[in-house]
Each structure stands twice: as structure tokens, then as C-alpha cells.
Amino acid sequence: MKVKEILTILKGELIIGKDKLNEEVNLIGAADMMSDVLALSKPGMLILTGNTSAQAVRTAIVTDLMGLIFVRGKEIPPETINMAKGSNLIIIKTNNYMYSACGKLYTAGLRGIDE
Amino acid sequence: MSNNQECRLSKYAFIFEDLTAEEIMTKHVSTLTADKKISQAKELMKIKKISGIPIVDDKNLLIGIISIEDIIKALEMGKIEEDIENIMTKNVVSLNKDETLPTIVQKFDKFKFGRFPVVDKNGTLCGILTKVDILHKILDKFNLLYLHDKKRDSILNKELSLITGEKLYREDAEFRHRIDTSDISKAGEGAAILKNFLIKKGINQDIARKVGIAVYEAETNVVIHSKGEGEILCFLKKDKIIVRVIDNGVGIENLDQAMKEGFSTAPDYIREMGFGAGMGIPNMKRFADKLVILSEKNTGTQVELVFFL
């Protein structure tokens, strides 16, 4: 599934990564605990999270993620966005809560890395 | 256990010479009183899959021990319905709970018993210790190479690798980063810069990622817990990367607990940032090829991570 399809499914807003709309998403997961991301993520993964702190972006950079989808329509602090600007990450925001966002993407065919 | 294995045990006994019987032993021990029937001891051994039972009086003082060999003897002599009192070994060789591993291993060598009851100075039973307990404890310790108090003083602050013994002078480090412990939002900054630095140096992305993750956890620990000042040093060697994350803070109170997944002493505001899940040290262990943590209360903590190229 392409990044732009995910945006459509989640009625998401693309904050960073306009040049990556046609990239293929192969690995996806969800986590609020950054330690879980550090422990379990795979390089190139897209992660849904309710954690909008700058730590989330820093964790994404260190673990070579494809990007982050911030759920619940939370306000993203400017330092989070600034840090992401200097990276290669895709940042998406959706008003869906974590459960619904994951459910919609799963229903659309995106499976977790444990399946 | 063969003689060969016993030799190896005595080798580890030297490395872990400060381990006490109390730390090694199994604490929950099945016991019987001497007025019980030998057949009851046989049933208990069968149910609990054990090969020896300490016999205690009503105050839990150790007065004897009965083993599978005693049961066989009782069966052969038709004494299986007699009291344990009649067949148990009364002069029990036991271990004091403060005895350390080298003397424990010596006792195993000398007496050839499979197990020793562990008692306190009054002779009250506090546990039982088998060779399997020793192996388990040693394996636990290998998760975390651990140096006891007397040796720590001489090693902490030495510019030698804790793992390889190589000289690692601070000024020779290819990468140095002061950890800003005053601002929690900066936790992980050094790890991210280090990872970038490694990629620029031509280190493969997978390894740079592993270093980044392990150092992220170590750095976050310094920021959250140390209440001191910290630094990240990275040494690039021909076949490996050595990273030291050091601080002069409060130290780790209980290393064994800190090693357990899910154990955390982090306050709520740290958890809200997505940390404090009790994964810090386990994550370091997962991504580094070798890990040594040296900590002394109120002196500081040194984490040394080795990644093979």
C-alpha cells in the first residue's frame, strides 16, 4: 500500500514528506512506548503513535523508521516538527484514535510484523 | 555431574567469589519432620521431583536429611513405613547462608552430595542449594558481568575496557558527547548524533542502528536516573565499536532488578514521554554484542557496550 492510500484511509494530513506519497509501505506497527519502538521496530517501518513528543521523532530517526502517524488529532509541538524536518521521515496526522486507525489500515490489508 | 564439569564450576567460583549461598540457594524448600513416615518422604520426592528433603524440628532447625538413596535402602529393608527419624542422616553437612561460592564448590567436591541445606547461624533452615542452582545463578550473572565491591574501586575510573582490557583514553575517543541531564527532552540526542557520526564514518547502517538504539537507552537512563553528569565516548577499532556511557550520579540501587524486563523506577512524567517501561537495560543487552554495567551507589555508573563489525 502506498503512503497516499494510507492518507486517504485515515483522512490524514501529511505534515512532512510530500516527495514520498508514492512510496510503498511494507512494514507497519503501533506503539506509544518508545522503548518498545527501540526494541521491536524494523528499519523502514511506519509507526502509529499517540506520543507526539520530540522523543518520538528522535526514536524514529535512531531506529531508521519510514515515519510516524500521530493519532487522536493531537497538537504536534513545534520542536517535534522541527526535528522531523531535518530528517528523512514521513509525518502524518490523523483525527482517528489509535484503535480505529489501526483497524482501518488492518482491514485495508496491512498486516503487522508478527503475522 | 562429571568431574570435568566440577572443574569448570571451580573456575567460575573464582570469578564470582562474592556470591553467597543465600543468593544462590532455592528459598522455597520442602521439609518434613522426623516423626513422619519414610513413605511420606518418598511421595513428596515423587510429587516435587526432588532427590532430597531436609528434616527439621518444630522450630525449623535443621536436624537431618533424607535422600533417594535412603529411601531405596528403606525399601530394600522393608522399613518404608517406619519413622524418618530411623533412617535419616543426622550429621548433616550444611552450608551457612554467608558462605561464598569457592567454599561451596569445595564442599561439593569433597562430599560428593547432590545438595546442601543452607542454614543461618542458629541452624535454622533457610534454603537448599544444588549444582543446578549454582549454574543458574552463574548464567544469570553472565547476562551482566558483575564486579563486586572490593574490586570496583580499583576498576571504576580506570581507562581500561571493562570487557577487553584495552586502553581507552578519553582523549583518544573518536566521538565524545556531554549528556545534558538538566533537560529530559534532550535524552537520546547524543545517541542520534553518534549514529549519524558512525554512518559518516562508513559504518554499515544495521550496525549504526544497533549502536544508536543501545546508546539511546543508556543515555536516557543517565538523564532520567543519574542525577549527575554524564558523557558518551565512542572508540572505533578495527573489528569493533566500543561505546562507554558514564556518569557520576547516584548509581543503580539493584542491578538484578534493573536487568529484568518491565522493572522501572521512572516517575510518571517520564512514562508519558514513552520511557520508563523497564526495557532500558534489556534493550541494551538485546542490541549490543557485549555489555558490562558497573555501578556503585553514589559514585556513578559505567556502561560499556561492544559491537562487533
Interface residues (C-beta under 8 A of the other chain):
Chain A: D32 M33 M34 S35 D36 V37 L38 A39 P43 T49 N51 S53 A54 Q55 A56 R58 T59 I61 V62 T63 D64 E79
Chain B: S185 A187 G188 E189 A191 A192 K195 Q205 D206 R209 G212 I213 Y216 E217 M273 G274 F275 G276 A277 G278 M279 G280 P282 N283 R286
